[in-house]
Amino acid sequence: MPNSRELRKQVIQLLCQFDSGNEDVAKITHSDFDEDEGNTNEPNEQAKKLACKVWKDRIASDAHIEPFTPEWPMHRQPLVDRNILRLARYEIVSGMTPPIVAIDEAIELAGMYSTEKSASFVNGVLDAIFHDKVPKRKDDLQAEEK
């Protein structure tokens, strides 16, 4: 059985495959995201189960995440970022992982696999979800002023 970080890496690989339209492919690369290597392995059964749960929850997850990312709707976010957010959000709301641990792990994964700014983006979104700080919209602010 892989450790928690290895499990999350496998889940992210699977979610990215699912998100790319390859739901039937459930394979992971031996070296993280190395398309040139050509070797694939069966993911851990626990990783498959978790990835399927997160994927099935993606509509609710995306609806929960989007208010915190008004400038970056889910369809515009990098593939890896949105799936890291989905996994961490699932871990937080399901209670399977302490929120701080889920956030820290998501930041680490973003730093490993995504863009230079992804770690801070992921941190900000997950911190807001954890504290349930839904950003106020202009109409809400104007209504409060009246």
Secondary structure by P-SEA (a helix, b strand, c coil): cccaaaaaaaaaaaaaaaaaccccccccccccccccccccccccaaaaaaaaaaaaaaaaaaaaacccccccccccccaaaaaaaaaaaaaaaaccccaaaaaaaaaaaaaaccccaaaaaaaaaaaaaaaccccccaaaaaaaac
